[in-house]
Amino acid sequence: MTTSSRRFRFVQLEYPWALGPDAGRYTIRERLAEAPRHILVLAVLGAHQRRLLPRRRRARDVAPGPPPEPVATSRVTLVDTVALNGERAAEQWLRAAPLDALAAGAVARLNRVLHAHRIATADPYAREVALEQALVARVGYGLGEQVADGRWESARELPRARGGALPRPGGAALRPQERLTAVLGGRDALLACEELTLRVRADVDAGRMREAALGLGVTLDAALAELEPWRDQAALGERMAELRARREDVRGAAGSALEGGLSEAQAEVVRAVLARVEAALRARTARGLGS
């Protein structure tokens, strides 16, 4: 196989904000000591990087009706380091490629980079992303230097979802706009366990099972305490009894997480109990907000 005949597969995503890490190329290994499996190329397009709040000696006057500030767009290209032999093989691959699965895998690897960036910079406000937040998602192939620069020979673009972002499976409360209005109007309250549950869900979805197990113990205790006033509504009493029965299993998983790792059975406990906490929270908000 000659260098000129090799084609490299890629997934490209664009997000309407600066993701955090510096622009450049990042090597991603699936496991320590293995050869690099992917190269992630990050470029920042559009607005020049600048300080959000530059230091000034004093405030300055601003004319009414100022134009919107330009924003940066991040382009992420995840390149598979395993080459295909020639353009024909690459085109056959692209025609049969599972676009949705490849895009989801690219987001998962991008989130590994963003998670590492958050820890490395000790920035609690750095965030991970979802596929549904992307402006565009493309899958294609090209020559090595092409894809390394965010270009390609051939690519397909995933269709955008109608009506905005797709709901996350099992994650969103029912009638979110009604819930938001009720909270802001003082007719409903946000529970601490709801925020904790979202954090555990993010860890589970990212495969960070140790963090998920450690967080689930606190989340479960908070949910059982905070849901107590609603135990007689929407069959929450039965759900809470079921959750109480799983407390020791959750504590066992958390203990193993502290010691270094979970068994697959314990990881399944974390997934199952998290799903039941989510179901209990949805049952509470589905009762008829403001009643």
MIDOSE-1310 file (N, C-alpha, C; in nm, 2 decimals, decimal comma, always signed):
residues 291
mtts	+0,09/-0,12/+0,00/+0,00/+0,00/+0,00/+0,09/+0,12/+0,00; +0,07/+0,21/-0,10/+0,15/+0,33/-0,10/+0,09/+0,44/-0,02; +0,17/+0,54/+0,02/+0,12/+0,65/+0,11/+0,01/+0,72/+0,04; +0,02/+0,74/-0,09/-0,07/+0,82/-0,17/-0,21/+0,75/-0,19
srrf	-0,21/+0,62/-0,17/-0,34/+0,54/-0,19/-0,41/+0,53/-0,06; -0,35/+0,56/+0,05/-0,42/+0,54/+0,18/-0,52/+0,65/+0,21; -0,64/+0,61/+0,25/-0,75/+0,70/+0,29/-0,78/+0,68/+0,44; -0,81/+0,79/+0,50/-0,83/+0,79/+0,65/-0,98/+0,83/+0,67
rfvq	-1,04/+0,76/+0,76/-1,18/+0,79/+0,80/-1,19/+0,89/+0,90; -1,29/+0,97/+0,90/-1,30/+1,07/+1,00/-1,45/+1,10/+1,04; -1,47/+1,16/+1,15/-1,60/+1,22/+1,19/-1,57/+1,36/+1,23; -1,65/+1,45/+1,18/-1,63/+1,60/+1,21/-1,75/+1,66/+1,27
leyp	-1,73/+1,73/+1,38/-1,84/+1,80/+1,45/-1,80/+1,95/+1,47; -1,91/+2,03/+1,47/-1,89/+2,17/+1,49/-1,98/+2,22/+1,60; -1,93/+2,29/+1,70/-2,01/+2,35/+1,81/-2,00/+2,50/+1,82; -2,10/+2,57/+1,85/-2,10/+2,71/+1,85/-2,05/+2,78/+1,97
walg	-1,94/+2,73/+2,02/-1,86/+2,79/+2,13/-1,73/+2,73/+2,14; -1,64/+2,80/+2,20/-1,50/+2,74/+2,22/-1,51/+2,63/+2,33; -1,46/+2,51/+2,29/-1,47/+2,40/+2,38/-1,38/+2,40/+2,50; -1,27/+2,47/+2,49/-1,18/+2,48/+2,60/-1,03/+2,45/+2,57
pdag	-1,00/+2,33/+2,53/-0,86/+2,30/+2,50/-0,81/+2,38/+2,38; -0,68/+2,41/+2,39/-0,62/+2,48/+2,28/-0,63/+2,41/+2,15; -0,64/+2,49/+2,04/-0,64/+2,43/+1,90/-0,52/+2,35/+1,88; -0,53/+2,24/+1,81/-0,41/+2,16/+1,78/-0,46/+2,01/+1,76
ryti	-0,36/+1,92/+1,76/-0,38/+1,78/+1,74/-0,35/+1,71/+1,87; -0,45/+1,61/+1,90/-0,44/+1,54/+2,03/-0,44/+1,39/+1,99; -0,35/+1,31/+2,05/-0,34/+1,17/+2,02/-0,43/+1,10/+2,13; -0,51/+1,01/+2,08/-0,60/+0,93/+2,17/-0,57/+0,78/+2,17
rerl	-0,53/+0,73/+2,28/-0,51/+0,58/+2,29/-0,63/+0,52/+2,36; -0,67/+0,41/+2,32/-0,78/+0,34/+2,39/-0,73/+0,28/+2,52; -0,61/+0,23/+2,52/-0,55/+0,18/+2,64/-0,41/+0,22/+2,65; -0,35/+0,22/+2,77/-0,21/+0,26/+2,79/-0,12/+0,16/+2,72
aeap	-0,01/+0,21/+2,66/+0,09/+0,13/+2,60/+0,05/+0,08/+2,46; -0,07/+0,11/+2,42/-0,12/+0,07/+2,28/-0,08/+0,18/+2,18; -0,08/+0,15/+2,06/-0,06/+0,25/+1,95/-0,18/+0,34/+1,95; -0,15/+0,47/+1,91/-0,26/+0,56/+1,89/-0,37/+0,51/+1,80
rhil	-0,50/+0,52/+1,84/-0,61/+0,47/+1,76/-0,68/+0,58/+1,69; -0,68/+0,70/+1,75/-0,74/+0,82/+1,69/-0,66/+0,94/+1,71; -0,67/+1,04/+1,62/-0,61/+1,17/+1,63/-0,73/+1,27/+1,63; -0,73/+1,35/+1,73/-0,84/+1,45/+1,74/-0,78/+1,59/+1,70
vlav	-0,84/+1,65/+1,60/-0,79/+1,78/+1,55/-0,89/+1,88/+1,59; -0,85/+1,98/+1,67/-0,94/+2,09/+1,72/-0,90/+2,22/+1,66; -0,99/+2,29/+1,59/-0,97/+2,42/+1,53/-1,08/+2,51/+1,58; -1,04/+2,64/+1,61/-1,14/+2,74/+1,65/-1,16/+2,83/+1,53
lgah	-1,28/+2,85/+1,49/-1,32/+2,93/+1,37/-1,39/+3,05/+1,41; -1,39/+3,15/+1,33/-1,47/+3,27/+1,36/-1,40/+3,37/+1,44; -1,46/+3,41/+1,55/-1,41/+3,52/+1,63/-1,27/+3,49/+1,69; -1,19/+3,59/+1,69/-1,06/+3,57/+1,75/-1,07/+3,55/+1,90
qrrl	-0,99/+3,47/+1,96/-0,99/+3,45/+2,10/-0,96/+3,58/+2,18; -1,03/+3,61/+2,28/-1,01/+3,73/+2,36/-1,06/+3,71/+2,50; -1,01/+3,79/+2,59/-1,06/+3,77/+2,73/-1,21/+3,82/+2,74; -1,29/+3,74/+2,81/-1,43/+3,77/+2,81/-1,45/+3,90/+2,89
lprr	-1,38/+3,93/+2,99/-1,39/+4,05/+3,07/-1,25/+4,11/+3,09; -1,20/+4,18/+2,98/-1,07/+4,24/+2,99/-1,06/+4,34/+3,11; -0,94/+4,35/+3,17/-0,92/+4,44/+3,28/-0,93/+4,58/+3,23; -1,01/+4,66/+3,30/-1,02/+4,81/+3,27/-1,02/+4,88/+3,41
rrar	-0,97/+5,00/+3,40/-0,96/+5,08/+3,53/-1,10/+5,12/+3,57; -1,19/+5,14/+3,48/-1,33/+5,18/+3,51/-1,42/+5,14/+3,40; -1,55/+5,14/+3,43/-1,65/+5,10/+3,33/-1,65/+5,21/+3,22; -1,70/+5,17/+3,11/-1,71/+5,27/+3,00/-1,85/+5,27/+2,95
dvap	-1,89/+5,39/+2,89/-2,02/+5,40/+2,83/-2,04/+5,32/+2,71; -2,16/+5,27/+2,68/-2,19/+5,19/+2,56/-2,31/+5,25/+2,49; -2,30/+5,27/+2,36/-2,41/+5,32/+2,29/-2,53/+5,22/+2,29; -2,65/+5,27/+2,28/-2,77/+5,18/+2,28/-2,77/+5,10/+2,15
gppp	-2,82/+4,98/+2,16/-2,84/+4,89/+2,04/-2,71/+4,84/+1,99; -2,61/+4,80/+2,07/-2,49/+4,75/+2,01/-2,51/+4,62/+1,93; -2,42/+4,60/+1,83/-2,43/+4,47/+1,76/-2,39/+4,35/+1,85; -2,44/+4,23/+1,82/-2,39/+4,12/+1,90/-2,25/+4,09/+1,89
epva	-2,19/+4,05/+1,99/-2,04/+4,02/+1,99/-2,02/+3,89/+1,91; -1,92/+3,89/+1,82/-1,89/+3,77/+1,75/-1,85/+3,65/+1,84; -1,89/+3,53/+1,80/-1,86/+3,41/+1,88/-1,77/+3,32/+1,80; -1,70/+3,23/+1,88/-1,62/+3,13/+1,81/-1,69/+3,01/+1,79
tsrv	-1,65/+2,94/+1,68/-1,71/+2,80/+1,65/-1,59/+2,70/+1,66; -1,61/+2,59/+1,73/-1,51/+2,49/+1,74/-1,54/+2,38/+1,64; -1,44/+2,34/+1,56/-1,45/+2,23/+1,47/-1,36/+2,12/+1,52; -1,42/+2,00/+1,54/-1,35/+1,89/+1,59/-1,35/+1,78/+1,48
tlvd	-1,23/+1,73/+1,44/-1,22/+1,62/+1,34/-1,15/+1,51/+1,41; -1,22/+1,40/+1,43/-1,16/+1,28/+1,49/-1,13/+1,18/+1,37; -1,00/+1,15/+1,36/-0,94/+1,08/+1,25/-0,90/+0,94/+1,30; -0,95/+0,83/+1,23/-0,91/+0,70/+1,26/-0,78/+0,67/+1,20
tval	-0,68/+0,62/+1,28/-0,55/+0,61/+1,24/-0,53/+0,48/+1,15; -0,63/+0,39/+1,15/-0,62/+0,27/+1,06/-0,67/+0,31/+0,92; -0,58/+0,30/+0,83/-0,60/+0,35/+0,69/-0,68/+0,25/+0,61; -0,75/+0,29/+0,51/-0,82/+0,21/+0,41/-0,73/+0,21/+0,29
nger	-0,73/+0,10/+0,21/-0,65/+0,08/+0,10/-0,71/+0,13/-0,03; -0,70/+0,26/-0,05/-0,75/+0,31/-0,18/-0,88/+0,38/-0,17; -0,91/+0,46/-0,28/-1,03/+0,54/-0,28/-1,16/+0,45/-0,29; -1,14/+0,34/-0,37/-1,26/+0,25/-0,39/-1,30/+0,19/-0,26
aaeq	-1,21/+0,14/-0,18/-1,24/+0,08/-0,05/-1,30/+0,18/+0,04; -1,25/+0,30/+0,03/-1,30/+0,41/+0,12/-1,44/+0,45/+0,08; -1,47/+0,45/-0,05/-1,61/+0,49/-0,09/-1,71/+0,38/-0,05; -1,66/+0,25/-0,06/-1,75/+0,14/-0,02/-1,78/+0,15/+0,13
wlra	-1,68/+0,18/+0,20/-1,70/+0,19/+0,35/-1,80/+0,31/+0,38; -1,78/+0,42/+0,31/-1,87/+0,53/+0,34/-2,01/+0,51/+0,31; -2,04/+0,43/+0,20/-2,18/+0,40/+0,16/-2,24/+0,32/+0,26; -2,17/+0,23/+0,33/-2,23/+0,14/+0,43/-2,21/+0,18/+0,57
apld	-2,14/+0,29/+0,59/-2,10/+0,33/+0,73/-2,22/+0,36/+0,82; -2,22/+0,31/+0,94/-2,33/+0,35/+1,04/-2,31/+0,49/+1,09; -2,36/+0,59/+1,03/-2,33/+0,73/+1,05/-2,36/+0,77/+1,20; -2,48/+0,73/+1,25/-2,52/+0,77/+1,38/-2,43/+0,71/+1,49
alaa	-2,39/+0,58/+1,47/-2,30/+0,52/+1,57/-2,16/+0,58/+1,56; -2,11/+0,61/+1,45/-1,98/+0,67/+1,44/-1,98/+0,81/+1,50; -2,09/+0,89/+1,48/-2,10/+1,02/+1,54/-2,10/+1,01/+1,69; -2,18/+0,92/+1,74/-2,19/+0,90/+1,88/-2,06/+0,86/+1,94
gava	-1,99/+0,77/+1,87/-1,85/+0,73/+1,92/-1,76/+0,85/+1,92; -1,77/+0,94/+1,82/-1,68/+1,05/+1,82/-1,71/+1,15/+1,93; -1,84/+1,17/+1,97/-1,87/+1,25/+2,08/-1,82/+1,19/+2,21; -1,82/+1,06/+2,22/-1,77/+1,00/+2,34/-1,62/+1,02/+2,36
rlnr	-1,55/+1,01/+2,25/-1,40/+1,04/+2,26/-1,37/+1,18/+2,28; -1,45/+1,27/+2,21/-1,43/+1,41/+2,24/-1,46/+1,45/+2,39; -1,56/+1,38/+2,45/-1,59/+1,41/+2,59/-1,48/+1,36/+2,68; -1,41/+1,26/+2,64/-1,29/+1,21/+2,71/-1,18/+1,32/+2,72
vlha	-1,17/+1,39/+2,61/-1,07/+1,50/+2,60/-1,12/+1,62/+2,69; -1,25/+1,65/+2,68/-1,30/+1,76/+2,75/-1,30/+1,73/+2,90; -1,33/+1,61/+2,94/-1,32/+1,57/+3,08/-1,18/+1,58/+3,13; -1,08/+1,54/+3,06/-0,94/+1,55/+3,10/-0,90/+1,70/+3,10
hria	-0,95/+1,78/+3,01/-0,92/+1,92/+3,02/-0,98/+1,99/+3,14; -1,10/+1,95/+3,18/-1,16/+2,00/+3,30/-1,07/+1,97/+3,43; -1,03/+1,85/+3,43/-0,95/+1,80/+3,55/-0,81/+1,87/+3,55; -0,75/+1,87/+3,43/-0,61/+1,93/+3,41/-0,61/+2,08/+3,45
tadp	-0,72/+2,15/+3,41/-0,72/+2,29/+3,44/-0,79/+2,33/+3,57; -0,85/+2,23/+3,64/-0,93/+2,25/+3,76/-1,03/+2,35/+3,74; -1,10/+2,34/+3,62/-1,21/+2,44/+3,59/-1,34/+2,37/+3,60; -1,42/+2,40/+3,71/-1,55/+2,33/+3,73/-1,65/+2,37/+3,63
yare	-1,63/+2,48/+3,55/-1,73/+2,52/+3,45/-1,70/+2,47/+3,31; -1,59/+2,40/+3,29/-1,57/+2,34/+3,16/-1,67/+2,23/+3,15; -1,73/+2,21/+3,03/-1,84/+2,11/+3,01/-1,81/+2,02/+2,90; -1,88/+1,91/+2,91/-1,88/+1,81/+2,80/-2,00/+1,85/+2,71
vale	-2,01/+1,77/+2,60/-2,11/+1,81/+2,49/-2,19/+1,69/+2,46; -2,30/+1,71/+2,39/-2,39/+1,61/+2,33/-2,39/+1,62/+2,18; -2,42/+1,51/+2,12/-2,43/+1,51/+1,97/-2,54/+1,61/+1,93; -2,65/+1,62/+2,00/-2,76/+1,70/+1,96/-2,73/+1,85/+1,97
qalv	-2,62/+1,89/+2,04/-2,58/+2,03/+2,04/-2,49/+2,07/+1,92; -2,45/+1,98/+1,84/-2,36/+2,01/+1,73/-2,44/+2,08/+1,62; -2,37/+2,18/+1,56/-2,43/+2,25/+1,45/-2,43/+2,16/+1,33; -2,33/+2,07/+1,32/-2,32/+1,98/+1,20/-2,24/+1,86/+1,24
arvg	-2,27/+1,75/+1,18/-2,19/+1,62/+1,20/-2,17/+1,56/+1,07; -2,04/+1,53/+1,03/-2,01/+1,48/+0,90/-1,92/+1,35/+0,93; -1,94/+1,26/+0,84/-1,86/+1,13/+0,83/-1,80/+1,12/+0,69; -1,67/+1,09/+0,68/-1,61/+1,09/+0,55/-1,47/+1,03/+0,55
yglg	-1,40/+1,05/+0,44/-1,26/+1,01/+0,43/-1,18/+1,10/+0,35; -1,05/+1,09/+0,36/-0,96/+1,17/+0,28/-0,82/+1,13/+0,30; -0,73/+1,20/+0,23/-0,58/+1,18/+0,25/-0,54/+1,23/+0,39; -0,43/+1,18/+0,43/-0,38/+1,21/+0,56/-0,38/+1,36/+0,60
eqva	-0,31/+1,44/+0,51/-0,30/+1,58/+0,54/-0,43/+1,65/+0,52; -0,51/+1,60/+0,44/-0,64/+1,66/+0,42/-0,72/+1,65/+0,55; -0,74/+1,53/+0,60/-0,83/+1,52/+0,72/-0,76/+1,58/+0,84; -0,63/+1,59/+0,84/-0,56/+1,65/+0,96/-0,59/+1,80/+0,96
dgrw	-0,62/+1,86/+0,84/-0,66/+2,00/+0,83/-0,81/+2,02/+0,83; -0,89/+1,92/+0,85/-1,03/+1,93/+0,85/-1,10/+1,93/+0,72; -1,02/+1,89/+0,62/-1,08/+1,88/+0,48/-1,10/+1,73/+0,44; -1,15/+1,70/+0,32/-1,18/+1,56/+0,29/-1,20/+1,55/+0,14
esar	-1,20/+1,42/+0,10/-1,23/+1,39/-0,04/-1,38/+1,36/-0,06; -1,44/+1,29/+0,04/-1,58/+1,26/+0,03/-1,64/+1,25/+0,17; -1,76/+1,30/+0,19/-1,82/+1,30/+0,32/-1,97/+1,30/+0,31; -2,04/+1,25/+0,42/-2,18/+1,26/+0,43/-2,22/+1,33/+0,56
elpr	-2,32/+1,41/+0,55/-2,37/+1,49/+0,67/-2,49/+1,43/+0,73; -2,49/+1,42/+0,86/-2,61/+1,36/+0,93/-2,72/+1,46/+0,92; -2,84/+1,41/+0,91/-2,96/+1,51/+0,91/-2,98/+1,57/+1,05; -3,02/+1,69/+1,05/-3,05/+1,76/+1,18/-3,19/+1,72/+1,23
argg	-3,20/+1,71/+1,36/-3,33/+1,67/+1,42/-3,43/+1,78/+1,41; -3,55/+1,74/+1,39/-3,66/+1,84/+1,38/-3,69/+1,89/+1,52; -3,72/+2,02/+1,53/-3,77/+2,07/+1,66/-3,66/+2,08/+1,76; -3,53/+2,08/+1,72/-3,42/+2,11/+1,82/-3,36/+1,97/+1,87
alpr	-3,31/+1,98/+1,99/-3,24/+1,87/+2,04/-3,33/+1,75/+2,07; -3,28/+1,63/+2,05/-3,35/+1,51/+2,09/-3,35/+1,49/+2,24; -3,46/+1,43/+2,29/-3,46/+1,41/+2,44/-3,36/+1,30/+2,47; -3,29/+1,31/+2,59/-3,20/+1,21/+2,63/-3,28/+1,09/+2,69
pgga	-3,25/+0,97/+2,66/-3,33/+0,85/+2,71/-3,33/+0,85/+2,86; -3,45/+0,85/+2,92/-3,46/+0,83/+3,06/-3,41/+0,95/+3,14; -3,36/+1,06/+3,08/-3,30/+1,16/+3,16/-3,39/+1,28/+3,18; -3,48/+1,32/+3,09/-3,55/+1,44/+3,10/-3,68/+1,43/+3,18
alrp	-3,71/+1,53/+3,26/-3,84/+1,52/+3,33/-3,95/+1,55/+3,23; -4,07/+1,51/+3,27/-4,19/+1,53/+3,18/-4,22/+1,68/+3,18; -4,27/+1,73/+3,07/-4,31/+1,87/+3,05/-4,21/+1,97/+3,10; -4,09/+1,97/+3,05/-3,98/+2,05/+3,10/-4,02/+2,20/+3,10
qerl	-4,09/+2,26/+3,00/-4,12/+2,40/+3,00/-4,22/+2,43/+3,11; -4,31/+2,35/+3,13/-4,41/+2,37/+3,24/-4,34/+2,36/+3,37; -4,25/+2,27/+3,39/-4,17/+2,26/+3,51/-4,09/+2,39/+3,53; -4,02/+2,43/+3,43/-3,94/+2,56/+3,45/-4,03/+2,67/+3,49
tavl	-4,15/+2,69/+3,43/-4,23/+2,80/+3,47/-4,28/+2,78/+3,61; -4,31/+2,66/+3,65/-4,35/+2,64/+3,79/-4,24/+2,67/+3,89; -4,12/+2,64/+3,86/-4,00/+2,66/+3,95/-3,98/+2,81/+3,96; -3,98/+2,88/+3,85/-3,95/+3,03/+3,85/-4,07/+3,10/+3,91
ggrd	-4,19/+3,05/+3,90/-4,30/+3,11/+3,97/-4,33/+3,07/+4,11; -4,24/+3,00/+4,17/-4,25/+2,96/+4,31/-4,35/+2,85/+4,34; -4,40/+2,78/+4,23/-4,50/+2,67/+4,26/-4,43/+2,54/+4,27; -4,30/+2,53/+4,24/-4,23/+2,40/+4,26/-4,09/+2,43/+4,30
alla	-4,02/+2,33/+4,35/-3,89/+2,35/+4,40/-3,79/+2,25/+4,32; -3,67/+2,30/+4,30/-3,56/+2,22/+4,25/-3,50/+2,14/+4,37; -3,48/+2,01/+4,36/-3,43/+1,93/+4,46/-3,28/+1,91/+4,44; -3,20/+1,90/+4,54/-3,06/+1,88/+4,53/-3,03/+1,74/+4,46
ceel	-3,12/+1,64/+4,49/-3,09/+1,51/+4,43/-3,11/+1,51/+4,28; -3,19/+1,61/+4,23/-3,20/+1,62/+4,08/-3,07/+1,66/+4,02; -3,00/+1,75/+4,07/-2,87/+1,79/+4,02/-2,77/+1,68/+4,04; -2,77/+1,61/+4,15/-2,68/+1,50/+4,17/-2,71/+1,39/+4,08
tlrv	-2,84/+1,36/+4,05/-2,87/+1,26/+3,95/-2,82/+1,28/+3,82; -2,82/+1,41/+3,77/-2,77/+1,45/+3,64/-2,62/+1,42/+3,63; -2,55/+1,45/+3,74/-2,41/+1,43/+3,74/-2,37/+1,28/+3,73; -2,45/+1,20/+3,81/-2,42/+1,06/+3,80/-2,46/+1,00/+3,66
radv	-2,56/+1,05/+3,60/-2,60/+1,01/+3,46/-2,49/+1,05/+3,37; -2,43/+1,17/+3,38/-2,32/+1,20/+3,29/-2,20/+1,11/+3,31; -2,17/+1,07/+3,43/-2,06/+0,98/+3,45/-2,09/+0,84/+3,39; -2,21/+0,79/+3,41/-2,25/+0,66/+3,36/-2,24/+0,66/+3,20
dagr	-2,29/+0,76/+3,14/-2,29/+0,77/+3,00/-2,15/+0,78/+2,94; -2,06/+0,84/+3,02/-1,92/+0,85/+2,98/-1,84/+0,73/+3,01; -1,90/+0,63/+3,08/-1,82/+0,52/+3,12/-1,74/+0,53/+3,25; -1,76/+0,64/+3,32/-1,68/+0,67/+3,44/-1,76/+0,60/+3,56
mrea	-1,75/+0,47/+3,57/-1,83/+0,40/+3,66/-1,78/+0,42/+3,81; -1,65/+0,44/+3,83/-1,61/+0,46/+3,97/-1,67/+0,59/+4,02; -1,66/+0,70/+3,94/-1,72/+0,83/+3,98/-1,87/+0,81/+4,00; -1,94/+0,74/+3,91/-2,08/+0,72/+3,92/-2,12/+0,64/+4,05
algl	-2,05/+0,54/+4,08/-2,08/+0,46/+4,20/-2,06/+0,55/+4,33; -1,95/+0,63/+4,33/-1,93/+0,72/+4,45/-2,04/+0,82/+4,46; -2,08/+0,88/+4,35/-2,18/+0,98/+4,35/-2,32/+0,93/+4,38; -2,35/+0,80/+4,34/-2,48/+0,75/+4,35/-2,52/+0,73/+4,50
gvtl	-2,43/+0,69/+4,58/-2,46/+0,68/+4,72/-2,52/+0,80/+4,78; -2,45/+0,92/+4,76/-2,51/+1,04/+4,81/-2,64/+1,08/+4,74; -2,64/+1,06/+4,61/-2,77/+1,09/+4,54/-2,89/+1,01/+4,59; -2,87/+0,88/+4,62/-2,98/+0,80/+4,67/-3,02/+0,84/+4,80
daal	-2,93/+0,87/+4,89/-2,97/+0,92/+5,03/-3,05/+1,05/+5,02; -3,00/+1,14/+4,93/-3,06/+1,27/+4,91/-3,20/+1,25/+4,86; -3,22/+1,16/+4,76/-3,35/+1,14/+4,70/-3,45/+1,09/+4,80; -3,41/+0,99/+4,88/-3,50/+0,93/+4,97/-3,54/+1,04/+5,08
aele	-3,46/+1,13/+5,12/-3,49/+1,23/+5,21/-3,58/+1,34/+5,15; -3,54/+1,38/+5,03/-3,62/+1,49/+4,97/-3,75/+1,45/+4,91; -3,77/+1,33/+4,87/-3,89/+1,28/+4,81/-4,00/+1,24/+4,92; -3,96/+1,24/+5,04/-4,05/+1,20/+5,15/-4,18/+1,28/+5,15
pwrd	-4,18/+1,41/+5,13/-4,31/+1,48/+5,13/-4,41/+1,43/+5,02; -4,36/+1,37/+4,92/-4,45/+1,32/+4,81/-4,47/+1,17/+4,81; -4,44/+1,10/+4,92/-4,44/+0,96/+4,91/-4,58/+0,90/+4,89; -4,68/+0,98/+4,92/-4,82/+0,93/+4,90/-4,88/+0,97/+4,76
qaal	-4,80/+1,03/+4,68/-4,84/+1,07/+4,55/-4,77/+1,00/+4,44; -4,85/+0,97/+4,33/-4,79/+0,91/+4,21/-4,71/+0,78/+4,24; -4,76/+0,70/+4,34/-4,70/+0,57/+4,38/-4,56/+0,59/+4,42; -4,52/+0,70/+4,47/-4,38/+0,72/+4,51/-4,34/+0,64/+4,63
germ	-4,43/+0,61/+4,71/-4,40/+0,52/+4,83/-4,34/+0,39/+4,79; -4,40/+0,32/+4,69/-4,35/+0,20/+4,64/-4,21/+0,21/+4,58; -4,19/+0,32/+4,50/-4,06/+0,34/+4,44/-3,96/+0,37/+4,55; -3,99/+0,44/+4,65/-3,89/+0,47/+4,75/-3,86/+0,35/+4,84
aelr	-3,96/+0,26/+4,86/-3,93/+0,14/+4,93/-3,83/+0,05/+4,85; -3,85/+0,05/+4,72/-3,76/-0,03/+4,63/-3,62/+0,03/+4,63; -3,61/+0,16/+4,64/-3,48/+0,23/+4,64/-3,41/+0,20/+4,78; -3,49/+0,20/+4,89/-3,43/+0,17/+5,02/-3,37/+0,03/+5,02
arre	-3,44/-0,06/+4,95/-3,39/-0,20/+4,95/-3,26/-0,21/+4,88; -3,22/-0,12/+4,79/-3,10/-0,13/+4,72/-2,98/-0,05/+4,78; -3,01/+0,01/+4,90/-2,90/+0,09/+4,96/-2,77/+0,02/+4,98; -2,78/-0,10/+5,04/-2,66/-0,18/+5,07/-2,59/-0,22/+4,94
dvrg	-2,66/-0,25/+4,83/-2,59/-0,28/+4,71/-2,52/-0,16/+4,66; -2,58/-0,04/+4,67/-2,51/+0,09/+4,62/-2,39/+0,11/+4,71; -2,40/+0,09/+4,84/-2,29/+0,11/+4,93/-2,17/+0,02/+4,90; -2,21/-0,11/+4,86/-2,11/-0,20/+4,82/-2,03/-0,16/+4,70
aags	-2,11/-0,11/+4,60/-2,04/-0,06/+4,48/-1,95/+0,06/+4,51; -2,00/+0,15/+4,60/-1,92/+0,27/+4,63/-1,79/+0,22/+4,70; -1,80/+0,12/+4,79/-1,68/+0,07/+4,86/-1,58/+0,01/+4,76; -1,63/-0,06/+4,66/-1,54/-0,12/+4,56/-1,48/-0,01/+4,48
aleg	-1,55/+0,10/+4,45/-1,50/+0,21/+4,38/-1,38/+0,28/+4,45; -1,40/+0,29/+4,58/-1,29/+0,35/+4,66/-1,16/+0,26/+4,66; -1,18/+0,13/+4,65/-1,07/+0,04/+4,65/-1,01/+0,02/+4,51; -1,07/+0,08/+4,41/-1,00/+0,08/+4,27/-1,09/+0,04/+4,16
glse	-1,20/-0,03/+4,18/-1,28/-0,07/+4,06/-1,40/-0,15/+4,10; -1,50/-0,16/+4,00/-1,62/-0,23/+4,02/-1,62/-0,35/+3,94; -1,69/-0,45/+3,99/-1,72/-0,57/+3,90/-1,83/-0,53/+3,81; -1,85/-0,61/+3,70/-1,96/-0,58/+3,61/-2,09/-0,59/+3,68
aqae	-2,11/-0,68/+3,77/-2,24/-0,69/+3,84/-2,26/-0,56/+3,92; -2,16/-0,51/+3,99/-2,18/-0,38/+4,06/-2,20/-0,26/+3,97; -2,14/-0,26/+3,85/-2,17/-0,16/+3,75/-2,31/-0,16/+3,71; -2,36/-0,28/+3,69/-2,51/-0,30/+3,66/-2,60/-0,25/+3,77
vvra	-2,56/-0,27/+3,90/-2,63/-0,22/+4,01/-2,64/-0,06/+4,00; -2,53/+0,00/+3,97/-2,53/+0,15/+3,95/-2,62/+0,19/+3,84; -2,62/+0,12/+3,73/-2,70/+0,16/+3,62/-2,85/+0,14/+3,65; -2,88/+0,03/+3,72/-3,02/+0,00/+3,75/-3,08/+0,09/+3,85
vlar	-3,00/+0,12/+3,96/-3,05/+0,20/+4,07/-3,06/+0,35/+4,02; -2,97/+0,39/+3,94/-2,98/+0,53/+3,88/-3,11/+0,54/+3,80; -3,14/+0,44/+3,72/-3,26/+0,45/+3,64/-3,38/+0,45/+3,73; -3,38/+0,38/+3,84/-3,50/+0,39/+3,93/-3,51/+0,52/+4,00
veaa	-3,40/+0,59/+4,03/-3,40/+0,72/+4,09/-3,46/+0,82/+3,99; -3,41/+0,81/+3,86/-3,47/+0,89/+3,76/-3,62/+0,87/+3,74; -3,66/+0,75/+3,75/-3,80/+0,72/+3,73/-3,88/+0,78/+3,85; -3,83/+0,78/+3,97/-3,90/+0,84/+4,08/-3,91/+0,99/+4,07
lrar	-3,80/+1,05/+4,02/-3,81/+1,20/+4,00/-3,91/+1,24/+3,89; -3,91/+1,16/+3,79/-4,01/+1,18/+3,68/-4,15/+1,17/+3,73; -4,17/+1,07/+3,82/-4,31/+1,05/+3,88/-4,35/+1,17/+3,96; -4,26/+1,23/+4,03/-4,29/+1,34/+4,12/-4,33/+1,46/+4,03
targ	-4,26/+1,49/+3,92/-4,29/+1,60/+3,84/-4,41/+1,58/+3,75; -4,45/+1,45/+3,73/-4,56/+1,42/+3,64/-4,69/+1,43/+3,72; -4,69/+1,46/+3,85/-4,81/+1,46/+3,93/-4,90/+1,57/+3,90; -4,86/+1,67/+3,83/-4,94/+1,79/+3,81/-4,88/+1,91/+3,88
lgs	-4,79/+1,98/+3,82/-4,72/+2,08/+3,89/-4,81/+2,19/+3,94; -4,78/+2,24/+4,06/-4,86/+2,34/+4,12/-4,98/+2,30/+4,20; -5,00/+2,16/+4,19/-5,12/+2,11/+4,27/-5,09/+2,09/+4,41
